[in-house]
Amino acid sequence: MPDRSSLHRDVEERLVAAGQRYTAARRRLVEALARVAAPLTLPSVLAADPELSQSSTYRNLVILADAGAVRRLHHGLDQHAHYELAEGLLEHHHHLICRECGTVADVTLDDETERRLEVSLAAAARSAGFVPQHHDVDIYGACATCAAASP
């Protein structure tokens, strides 16, 4: 994670490039997303900063996503999309998604594993005549809480 000043500078640049302003509400929203090391649902974002209003937060999430500053994750496992700062603002990572409760957690692979994954995925793409730009890996299963609760 970059320091806060460079984070806000990068977000502002993305918003300006998209013809948007970096308002105080958007800055608070970025701060809420930056404080938590996992993708958040809209209710979780609002809980992280009670001064954010629901309607403007949802609109600002859409604007930030359209500007490439926020990434919307929707895995179809629960009724809420999850939001996180976009690639380039956060360290490259993947997600662990619980099929039971719908929680989403970040997972970062070690450099060697990430490199081997990148090489393997690029080779698979090339064999299909595809030019890859980046990859996302989501691992589905049961979180520790749900796994412990299963018989």
C-alpha positions in Angstrom: 0.0 0.0 0.0 1.5 3.4 -0.9 1.6 6.1 1.7 -1.6 8.0 2.2 -0.5 11.1 0.3 0.5 9.2 -2.8 -2.7 7.1 -2.6 -4.9 10.2 -2.6 -2.8 11.8 -5.4 -3.2 8.6 -7.5 -7.0 8.5 -6.8 -7.3 12.2 -7.7 -5.4 11.7 -10.9 -7.7 8.8 -11.9 -10.8 10.9 -11.1 -9.6 14.0 -13.0 -8.8 11.8 -16.0 -12.4 10.6 -15.8 -13.7 14.2 -15.6 -14.6 13.9 -11.9 -13.6 15.8 -8.8 -12.0 14.3 -5.7 -14.6 15.5 -3.1 -14.3 15.3 0.6 -16.9 12.4 0.6 -14.9 10.5 -1.9 -11.7 11.0 0.1 -13.4 9.7 3.2 -14.6 6.7 1.2 -11.1 6.0 -0.1 -9.8 6.3 3.5 -12.4 3.7 4.7 -11.4 1.3 2.0 -7.7 1.8 2.7 -8.1 1.2 6.5 -9.4 -2.4 6.1 -7.3 -5.1 4.5 -10.2 -6.9 2.8 -12.9 -6.1 0.3 -15.9 -4.5 1.9 -19.6 -4.6 1.3 -21.6 -1.3 1.2 -22.8 -2.0 4.8 -19.2 -2.6 5.9 -18.0 0.6 4.3 -20.8 2.5 6.1 -19.9 0.8 9.4 -16.2 1.7 8.9 -17.1 5.4 8.6 -20.6 6.2 10.1 -20.4 9.8 8.7 -20.8 8.5 5.2 -24.3 8.5 3.8 -25.6 5.4 2.1 -26.9 7.0 -1.1 -23.9 9.2 -1.8 -21.5 6.4 -0.8 -23.1 4.0 -3.4 -23.0 6.7 -6.1 -19.4 7.5 -5.2 -18.4 3.8 -5.3 -19.8 3.7 -8.9 -17.9 6.9 -9.8 -14.6 5.7 -8.3 -15.0 2.3 -10.0 -15.7 4.0 -13.4 -12.6 6.1 -12.8 -10.5 2.9 -12.1 -9.8 3.8 -8.5 -12.1 1.2 -6.9 -12.7 -2.4 -8.0 -16.2 -4.0 -7.6 -16.2 -7.7 -6.8 -19.4 -9.6 -7.2 -19.1 -13.3 -6.8 -22.8 -14.1 -6.7 -22.6 -15.8 -3.3 -24.4 -13.2 -1.3 -26.6 -10.2 -2.0 -23.8 -7.6 -1.6 -21.0 -6.7 -4.0 -17.6 -6.1 -2.3 -15.4 -3.1 -3.0 -11.7 -2.5 -2.7 -9.1 -0.1 -4.0 -8.2 -0.9 -7.6 -5.1 -2.7 -8.8 -2.2 -0.4 -8.8 -3.4 1.3 -5.6 -3.0 -1.9 -3.7 -0.4 -4.6 -3.9 -1.4 -7.3 -6.4 -3.4 -10.0 -4.7 -6.1 -12.6 -5.1 -9.2 -13.6 -3.1 -10.5 -16.3 -0.9 -14.3 -16.5 -1.1 -16.4 -18.5 1.4 -19.2 -20.3 -0.3 -21.0 -20.5 3.0 -21.1 -17.0 4.4 -19.9 -15.0 1.4 -16.9 -13.3 3.1 -14.1 -12.3 0.8 -10.5 -12.2 2.1 -7.3 -11.0 0.3 -4.5 -13.4 -0.2 -1.0 -12.5 -1.5 1.2 -15.2 -3.1 4.9 -15.2 -2.6 6.9 -13.7 -5.5 8.0 -17.1 -6.9 4.5 -18.6 -6.9 3.1 -15.4 -8.5 5.8 -15.5 -11.2 5.2 -19.2 -12.0 1.4 -18.5 -12.1 1.9 -15.5 -14.5 4.1 -17.6 -16.8 1.6 -20.5 -16.8 -1.4 -18.3 -17.5 0.5 -16.4 -20.2 1.4 -19.7 -21.9 -2.2 -20.9 -21.8 -3.4 -17.6 -23.2 -0.8 -17.6 -26.0 -1.8 -21.2 -27.0 -5.3 -19.8 -27.5 -4.1 -16.8 -29.5 -5.0 -14.5 -26.6 -2.9 -11.6 -25.4 -3.2 -11.4 -21.6 -3.1 -8.1 -19.7 -3.5 -9.2 -16.1 -5.0 -12.0 -14.1 -7.3 -12.5 -11.1 -7.4 -15.7 -9.1 -10.4 -16.4 -6.8 -10.3 -19.4 -4.6 -13.7 -20.7 -3.5 -14.2 -22.8 -0.4 -15.1 -22.4 3.3 -13.6 -19.8 5.6 -12.1 -21.0 9.0 -15.3 -20.1 10.8 -17.6 -22.0 8.4 -15.3 -24.9 8.1 -15.2 -25.3 11.9 -19.0 -25.2 12.0 -19.4 -28.0 9.4 -20.0 -31.5 10.7 
